[in-house]
Amino acid sequence: MATTTSHTVKAFDDDLKELRALVAEMGGRAEAAISDSITALTRRDLDLAARVVDGDKRIDDIEAEIERLCVRLIALRAPMADDLRDVLGAMKISGVIERIGDYGKNIAKRVPLLSGVRNMEPLSILPAMARATLDMVKGALDAFAARDAQAAVRICAQDKQVDDFYNSLFRALLTHMMENPQTISEATHLLFIAKNLERIGDHATNIAETVYFAATGRHMADRQRGQDMLTAED
């Protein structure tokens, strides 16, 4: 009986390691999609933008693989308490990462529409906003890998910086459109890109909240999360 139990525990641990590795790969690809889409925008690199769009399929495929593994783990291993929260947390986080990847793809799709834009001052703010957003995503995924509840709390606190970037960009783009009506179309695309980055930050907080719950069994308190939290809109 002891041998059978030891074998079952090791098999479950191996499955959990595989699950975490898949989430890490998926997260890394989503991070790269954000970074590459902004690089493609700033360099007007249409080939790189196209590769980001094409690469989104692999992110979708990994999400489906994670979902299958989670269902198999629950059906065969019947995990309880902490282990069950880890499995369900990984499945929920994979869905959030998939949406983050979609935002990276959406940014890349706008690159051809902005390939002729030059010297638009608000454009210079986007790379800094993207770096702040990427820091949140990477931090949230690192917190998941380490099962670090306190790191998850710190990630949620960073969302205000991304929101501040968005508000600053919104005002700058609005001013630019009023002063240069001929650039309204391009400025609108940039506004959508900024909104995509802001939403990615919101999704990073969602990952952090899931990490916190998986690690502690408790939901993060409002005072820890901050006031500007993820809404139901996608």
Secondary structure as the mmCIF struct_conf table of DSSP 4:
data_model
#
loop_
_struct_conf.conf_type_id
_struct_conf.id
_struct_conf.beg_label_comp_id
_struct_conf.beg_label_asym_id
_struct_conf.beg_label_seq_id
_struct_conf.end_label_comp_id
_struct_conf.end_label_asym_id
_struct_conf.end_label_seq_id
HELX_RH_AL_P HELX_RH_AL_P1 ALA A 2 ARG A 43
TURN_TY1_P TURN_TY1_P1 ARG A 44 ARG A 44
HELX_RH_AL_P HELX_RH_AL_P2 LEU A 46 ARG A 77
HELX_RH_AL_P HELX_RH_AL_P3 ALA A 81 ARG A 110
TURN_TY1_P TURN_TY1_P2 VAL A 111 VAL A 111
HELX_RH_3T_P HELX_RH_3T_P1 PRO A 112 LEU A 114
TURN_TY1_P TURN_TY1_P3 SER A 115 GLY A 116
HELX_RH_3T_P HELX_RH_3T_P2 GLU A 121 ILE A 125
HELX_RH_AL_P HELX_RH_AL_P4 LEU A 126 ALA A 146
TURN_TY1_P TURN_TY1_P4 ARG A 147 ARG A 147
HELX_RH_AL_P HELX_RH_AL_P5 ALA A 149 ALA A 157
TURN_TY1_P TURN_TY1_P5 GLN A 158 GLN A 158
HELX_RH_AL_P HELX_RH_AL_P6 ASP A 159 GLU A 179
HELX_RH_3T_P HELX_RH_3T_P3 PRO A 181 THR A 183
HELX_RH_AL_P HELX_RH_AL_P7 ILE A 184 THR A 216
BEND BEND1 GLY A 217 ARG A 218
HELX_LH_PP_P HELX_LH_PP_P1 HIS A 219 ALA A 221
HELX_RH_AL_P HELX_RH_AL_P8 ASP A 222 ARG A 225
BEND BEND2 GLN A 227 ASP A 228
BEND BEND3 ALA A 232 ALA A 232
#
